[in-house]
C-alpha cells in the first residue's frame, strides 16, 4: 500500500504504525517523571509482553503491523548519507550545544551502535552521563554532575504513536507537540514521510517547525468530507486555523468541513480521543464529564483561500448525528457511574482502537466500560494493560492507522 488512506475512524484497518516500548522506559526515574509526562514507571518486560499481545490481536484481524523504528531504520539504510545529518539533528534537539559533547556523543553512538536499527533505538532510549567515556573534558559541568545525569533525555512516550503525526485522508500532519520532551519524537516521522518509499509524496498539512502546537490524539477523521479536531491542553486554535487553510487549499483533499471541539483543559481530558471515540457507524464512546452542551466551531472554506467559522452550542449527539449522517448513540465510559467513569477514564476507557465497524481493541482493566460496550453490540478485542496503561494512553493512542478501507 503506497501512501496513506484514512478517511474514517472505523473503516476496515489494513495497516498501522506502532512502536514497541524499549529501553527508553528504563531511563524513567521518579525525579524525571513530571518532565517526561509520566505518572508512574511501567515495568518494561511486562509492557513489552502487553504490546506484543496488542500487535498479535491486530495481525490476527488481518492488519499489517509496521514499526516506527523499522521504518526509520529502512530510511537510513536506503539513504546512508542521511545518517550523519540525522544524528547531528537529534543531538541538537536533545539540547547539546557544546562542540565537545556533540563529538563525544556522536563518537559514542557510531562506535557502539553501528547497526542502523540499534542506533535508532538508542536515540529513542536516551543517554546518561555514565555511559559516555570517562575522559577529562575540562568542563566544569562534568566535575559537578552526577554520573547518572541524563545527557540526552529518553522518549518514553513514543509508544503512543498517535500523537507525533496524524493521517488526514490521503495526507499527513507532522505535528509540533505541546512539550519539548515530546516534540523531539516527530523527527522520525519527518524523515519517514520525506524519504520512505511507502510514504514519500504524501501531502503534508502541517509541519513540525510551524509555530503552534497540535497533537494526533486531537485529530479524528469523521468521514472523507469531515474532520474533527480538539482545542485542548495539547492543541492550540491557531494550529487548527493553519491546518484548515492547508487542507482546504489542497485540491486533492475532499475535506470541506472541520469541526473544532472546545474541550476542557485538564490531564483527564488531554486529547479529543480521551473524550470521545467513534466505534461503529452510529456509536461513540464518551466521557460522561462532557455530556451536555459543548462549544463546537464549524470551519469551512470561504472560497477565497481563507476560512469562515460558525459557532455552535449544541448537544454533542446532535452535532455528531448531523455529520455522521444518522442518529448516533453515545456510550458513556463506566456506564455513566461517576466513580467507575473517573477511574476507567483515567485508564483510557474511551480510548479504543476500531479495527472495523463495531469491533474495537480495549484495555482489559476497563471491565465496567467493556461490559457496557458488549451490551451495545460491540465486539471487544481485549488486551492486557496493567503496565502500558501507566503511560496514560489507550489502544487508540498506541496506534497510528496508515490505511483504512472505504466505508
C-alpha positions in Angstrom: 0.0 0.0 0.0 1.6 3.2 -1.2 0.8 6.4 0.6 -1.8 6.8 3.3 -5.6 6.4 3.2 -7.5 7.2 6.4 -10.9 8.8 5.8 -12.7 7.5 8.8 -12.0 6.2 12.3 -13.9 2.9 11.7 -13.2 1.6 8.2 -11.5 -1.8 8.0 -8.0 -1.3 9.3 -5.4 -2.6 6.9 -2.1 -1.0 8.0 -1.0 0.5 11.3 2.3 2.1 12.7 3.3 1.0 16.2 6.3 1.5 18.4 7.3 -1.4 20.7 8.3 0.1 24.1 12.1 -0.1 24.5 14.9 1.0 26.8 13.5 4.5 26.9 11.3 3.3 29.7 14.4 2.2 31.7 15.6 5.8 31.7 12.4 6.9 33.6 13.2 7.8 37.2 10.9 9.3 39.9 12.8 12.6 39.5 12.1 12.8 35.8 8.5 11.6 35.7 6.9 15.0 35.6 9.3 16.3 33.0 8.8 13.2 30.8 5.0 13.4 31.2 4.6 10.1 33.1 2.7 9.4 36.4 4.4 6.1 37.1 7.2 3.8 35.7 6.0 0.9 33.6 7.8 -2.4 34.1 9.4 -2.9 30.7 9.3 -6.7 30.3 5.6 -6.8 31.0 4.9 -3.7 29.0 6.6 -5.3 26.0 4.6 -8.5 26.5 1.4 -6.5 26.6 2.4 -4.6 23.5 3.2 -7.8 21.6 -0.3 -9.1 22.6 -1.7 -5.9 21.1 0.2 -6.4 17.8 -0.9 -10.0 17.7 -4.6 -9.0 18.1 -4.2 -6.7 15.1 -2.3 -9.2 13.0 -5.0 -11.9 13.7 -7.6 -9.4 12.4 -5.7 -9.1 9.1 -3.9 -5.8 9.9 -0.3 -5.2 8.6 1.7 -4.0 11.6 4.7 -1.9 10.9 7.0 -0.4 13.5 8.2 3.2 13.6 11.7 2.1 14.5 11.9 -0.2 11.5 10.6 2.5 9.1 13.2 4.9 10.3 16.0 2.3 10.0 14.8 1.5 6.5 15.1 5.2 5.6 18.7 5.4 6.8 19.7 2.1 5.2 18.3 3.3 1.9 20.0 6.7 2.3 23.2 6.2 4.3 24.2 9.8 3.6 21.3 10.9 5.9 22.8 9.1 9.0 25.2 12.0 10.0 22.5 14.6 9.2 20.0 12.7 11.4 22.5 12.3 14.3 23.5 16.0 14.2 19.8 17.0 14.3 19.0 14.5 17.1 21.9 15.7 19.2 21.0 19.4 18.7 17.3 18.7 19.5 18.5 16.9 22.7 19.8 20.2 23.8 23.5 19.5 23.3 25.2 22.8 22.3 28.9 22.4 23.2 31.1 21.1 20.3 33.0 18.8 22.8 29.8 17.0 23.8 28.5 16.8 20.2 31.6 14.9 19.2 31.7 12.7 22.3 28.1 11.7 21.8 28.4 11.1 18.1 31.6 9.1 18.5 29.9 7.0 21.3 26.9 6.2 19.1 28.9 5.4 16.0 31.3 3.2 17.9 28.7 1.3 19.8 25.7 1.2 17.6 26.9 0.5 14.0 23.7 -1.3 13.2 21.1 1.2 11.9 18.1 -0.1 13.9 20.2 -0.3 17.1 21.3 3.3 16.5 17.7 4.4 16.0 16.6 2.6 19.2 19.4 4.2 21.1 18.3 7.7 20.0 14.9 6.8 21.4 16.3 5.4 24.7 18.5 8.4 25.5 22.0 8.6 27.0 23.1 9.2 30.6 26.5 10.5 31.6 27.9 7.2 33.0 27.6 5.6 29.5 30.0 8.0 28.0 33.8 7.7 28.1 35.2 8.9 31.4 37.6 11.3 29.8 38.6 14.7 31.1 36.7 17.2 29.1 38.0 20.2 31.2 34.3 21.2 31.6 33.0 22.4 35.0 29.7 20.7 34.3 31.3 17.3 34.3 33.1 17.9 37.6 29.9 18.7 39.4 27.4 16.5 37.7 26.1 13.2 39.0 27.2 10.4 36.7 23.6 9.2 36.4 22.5 12.5 34.9 20.7 12.3 31.6 22.7 13.9 28.8 20.1 13.1 26.1 16.7 12.6 27.5 14.7 9.4 26.6 11.5 9.5 24.6 9.2 7.2 26.8 6.0 8.5 25.2 7.0 7.1 21.8 4.8 4.0 22.1 1.9 6.4 21.8 2.4 6.7 18.0 -0.9 8.5 17.6 0.5 11.9 18.6 3.7 12.8 16.7 2.0 12.7 13.3 -1.6 12.1 12.1 -3.1 10.8 8.9 -5.8 13.0 7.5 -7.5 11.4 4.5 -4.6 10.9 2.0 -2.3 13.4 3.8 -0.4 13.8 7.0 0.2 16.3 9.7 3.7 16.2 11.1 2.9 17.8 14.5 4.5 20.4 16.7 4.0 18.8 20.1 2.8 20.5 23.3 6.0 19.8 25.3 9.7 19.9 24.2 10.0 16.4 25.6 7.6 15.1 23.0 8.4 17.4 20.2 11.6 15.6 19.6 9.6 12.5 18.7 8.4 14.0 15.5 11.9 13.8 14.0 11.2 10.2 12.9 8.0 11.0 11.2 9.7 13.9 9.4 12.3 11.6 7.9 9.8 8.7 7.1 7.4 11.0 5.2 10.3 12.7 3.3 12.2 9.6 2.3 10.5 6.2 3.0 9.2 4.7 -0.3 5.9 3.7 1.3 5.1 7.3 2.3 7.2 9.7 0.2 5.0 12.2 -1.6 2.2 12.2 1.0 0.6 15.7 1.1 1.7 17.5 4.3 -0.8 19.7 6.0 1.3 20.7 9.0 5.0 20.6 9.8 6.9 20.2 13.0 8.7 23.5 12.5 5.4 25.5 12.5 4.7 27.8 15.4 1.6 26.3 17.2 1.0 23.0 19.0 -1.1 20.2 17.7 -1.1 16.5 18.5 -2.6 13.5 16.8 -4.8 12.5 19.7 -6.9 15.6 18.9 -7.5 14.6 15.2 -10.4 12.4 14.3 -11.5 11.6 10.7 -15.3 11.5 10.8 -15.6 10.8 7.0 -13.9 11.8 3.8 -15.5 15.3 4.0 -15.5 16.0 7.7 -12.5 16.2 10.1 -12.8 16.8 13.9 -10.0 18.4 15.9 -10.0 19.1 19.6 -9.0 22.5 21.1 -7.3 21.0 24.1 -4.5 21.1 26.6 -2.2 20.0 23.7 -3.7 21.6 20.6 -3.9 25.4 20.0 -6.7 27.0 17.9 -4.0 28.8 15.9 -2.7 25.4 14.7 -6.3 24.4 13.7 -6.6 27.6 11.6 -3.4 26.8 9.8 -4.1 23.2 9.2 -7.6 24.1 7.9 -6.2 26.5 5.3 -3.7 23.9 4.1 -6.3 21.2 3.8 -8.9 23.4 2.0 -6.2 24.7 -0.4 -5.2 21.1 -1.3 -7.1 20.2 -4.5 -6.6 16.5 -3.8 -8.4 16.7 -0.4 -12.2 16.2 -0.3 -12.4 17.5 3.2 -14.8 20.6 3.2 -15.6 20.9 7.0 -13.5 20.9 10.1 -15.2 20.7 13.5 -13.2 22.3 16.3 -14.3 20.9 19.7 -13.5 23.1 22.6 -12.8 20.6 25.4 -11.8 21.2 29.0 -8.1 21.8 29.6 -7.1 19.1 32.1 -4.9 15.9 32.3 -8.0 13.7 32.2 -9.2 15.4 29.0 -5.8 15.5 27.5 -6.9 14.9 23.9 -10.2 14.7 22.0 -9.8 11.0 21.8 -9.8 10.7 25.6 -13.2 12.4 25.5 -14.9 10.5 22.7 -14.0 8.0 20.0 -16.1 6.5 17.2 -16.5 2.7 17.5 -19.3 2.0 14.9 -21.2 3.7 12.2 -23.6 5.1 14.7 -21.8 4.7 18.1 -19.2 6.7 20.0 -17.7 6.1 23.4 -17.8 9.2 25.5 -16.5 10.6 28.8 -19.7 11.5 30.8 -17.9 14.6 32.0 -18.6 16.4 28.8 -22.2 15.4 28.4 -24.5 18.4 27.7 -23.9 21.5 25.6 -20.5 21.7 24.0 -19.0 24.5 22.0 -18.1 23.4 18.5 -16.7 25.7 15.8 -17.6 24.7 12.2 -14.8 25.7 9.9 -15.4 25.8 6.1 -13.6 27.4 3.1 -14.7 30.9 2.2 -14.0 30.4 -1.5 -11.1 33.0 -1.4 -8.4 30.8 0.0 -9.4 31.5 3.6 -12.0 30.1 6.1 -15.2 31.0 7.7 -16.3 29.9 11.1 -19.7 29.3 12.7 -20.0 28.7 16.4 -22.4 26.1 17.6 -23.5 25.5 21.2 -25.5 22.3 21.0 -25.7 18.8 22.4 -22.8 16.6 21.2 -25.1 13.9 19.9 -26.9 16.3 17.6 -23.7 17.7 16.1 -22.3 14.2 15.5 -25.6 12.8 14.1 -25.7 15.7 11.6 -22.2 15.0 10.2 -22.2 11.2 10.5 -25.5 11.1 8.6 -27.6 9.1 11.0 -28.7 9.3 14.7 -25.8 8.3 16.9 -25.6 6.6 20.3 -23.2 7.9 22.9 -22.0 5.2 25.2 -20.6 6.6 28.5 -17.3 5.4 29.9 -18.0 3.5 33.1 -21.7 3.1 32.1 -22.3 6.5 33.5 -21.4 5.6 37.1 -19.4 8.6 38.3 -16.7 6.7 40.2 -16.3 3.9 37.6 -16.2 6.6 34.9 -13.5 8.6 36.6 -11.4 5.5 37.3 -11.7 4.0 33.9 -11.3 7.3 32.1 -8.0 7.7 33.9 -7.1 4.3 32.3 -8.5 5.4 28.9 -11.8 3.6 28.9 -13.0 5.8 26.0 -9.7 5.4 24.0 -10.4 2.4 21.9 -9.0 1.4 18.5 -11.6 0.5 15.9 -10.5 -2.4 13.7 -13.7 -2.4 11.7 -17.2 -1.0 12.4 -18.4 -2.4 15.7 -15.1 -4.2 16.5 -12.6 -2.4 18.9 -9.5 -3.1 20.8 -9.9 -2.3 24.5 -7.9 -2.4 27.7 -8.7 -5.4 29.9 -8.7 -3.3 33.1 -11.7 -1.2 32.0 -14.1 -4.0 32.7 -17.1 -1.8 33.5 -16.9 0.1 30.3 -16.2 -3.1 28.3 -19.4 -4.7 29.7 -21.4 -1.7 28.6 -19.8 -2.0 25.1 -20.8 -5.7 24.9 -24.4 -4.8 25.9 -24.5 -2.3 23.0 -23.5 -4.9 20.5 -19.8 -4.0 20.2 -17.2 -6.8 19.7 -14.4 -6.1 22.1 -10.9 -7.4 21.4 -9.4 -7.4 24.9 -5.7 -6.7 25.5 -3.7 -6.9 28.8 -3.0 -3.4 30.2 -1.5 -3.4 33.7 1.8 -1.7 32.6 1.1 0.0 29.3 -1.8 2.0 30.9 0.7 3.7 33.3 1.6 6.0 30.4 -2.0 7.4 30.3 -2.9 6.3 26.9 -5.1 3.6 25.4 -5.2 1.4 22.3 -6.0 4.3 20.0 -3.1 6.4 21.5 -0.8 3.5 20.8 -1.6 3.2 17.1 -1.3 5.3 14.0 -3.5 3.9 11.2 -1.9 4.3 7.8 -4.6 2.7 5.7 -8.3 2.0 6.2 -10.7 0.7 3.6 -13.5 3.0 2.5 -16.8 2.6 4.4 
